[in-house]
Amino acid sequence: MAALPLLNISIPGVLPTPTYQPGTLQLLAMCLLMAAAALSYHLLIGVAGLLSFGHALYFGAGSYGLAIILNNLGLPLLPAMGLTLVVALVLSTLTGMVALRVTGIPFAMVTLAFAQAGSVLVRRNPGGATGGEEGVSPDTAGIPDFLIGVANTRNLYWLSLLTLLVVIVVVTWVQSSRAGHVAAAVRENELRVRVLGLQPYWAKLLIFVVAGVLAAAVGMVFVLLQSGTVPRQVSADFTITLLVMVVLGGVGSKWGAVIGGVLYTLLDQRLSALANSSAVESLPAFLHVPLSEPLFILGTLFVLVVLFMPGGLTGAVRRLRERFTSNPAAKKN
């Protein structure tokens, strides 16, 4: 993956240009960031069993927070990113302490309320800081030159890849930690965890805070890649997109979240190009109308995965592998 910007690889229909060109690097960097964001959401729903509709709030805190700090405080990039992470840590801790007082659907509704409050706030454009519906772009004065401009897209791609690797390492460490094991046990049977004398609330809070900070970190790199951010990145719609990515790859699977994030982003971008192509426009109306709507195709794909692959893509691969290995004839061959 790190060598892709140095190679001349073309995949017609999948990548718009060869891998060394800015257009494809921009698309691949977005795939990596969405995979990292989906992986942070995997900590909530896949590890702790927490269905949150407000995870976009922390992604938006990272993207909007970094842009606002760069625009108003005039800090260099690294101190601005550090301050943004502190803000995200405090925000996720405070909201998590409130939301985790309830469980199940009430928890989902509380997180949704927090996300809606954040969405309303950025759309109101308080003090001209968030840009309202138009979004906000960071001041490039504090951003190093090697991260600015189309000519430096490969550097942004490498930064996105590094971000995904860091998120994978952190998620793996959290899952294998004592708190991760307790959170996984709470997901299966919270009452039994309490009977054993453990504290499920603090384990779930730790998972919630780590997931929020990771989402904010991804949001910071997102605003550098896109040279700005918009209110959708704080809305419940974006959280639902992350949920679809995780379900598509397979709930409970770390690599499923990564695969789902990459696949969904790739399909979302490339189906938009397909919808506007002359091949689709020349089709009969009953085919042209649905195929010209990328969300219709993605929605159909999601329904098919839920119906016929309840464990997502990784679950389907696992079942096929188990079926093959359990077949005596296959073993003999």
Protein Blocks (a to p, Z undefined) as FASTA:
>chain_A
ZZmmmpccddehkambdfkbmklmmmmmmmmmmmmmmmmmmmmmmmnopacfklmmmmmm
mmmmmmmmmmmnopafklmmmmmmmmmmmmmmmmmmmmmmpgcjllmmmmmmmmmmmmmm
mmnogghlnopmnopaddfklpcfklgcjklmmmmmmmmmmmmmmmmmmmmmmmmmmklm
mmmmmmmommlmmmnopafklmmmmmmmmmmmmmmmmmmmmmmmnopacfklmmmklmmm
mmmmmmmnoghiaklmmmmmmmmmmmmmmmmmmmmpmklmmpcfklmmmmmmmklmmmmm
mmmmmmmmmnojmlmmmmmmmmmmmpmklmmZZ
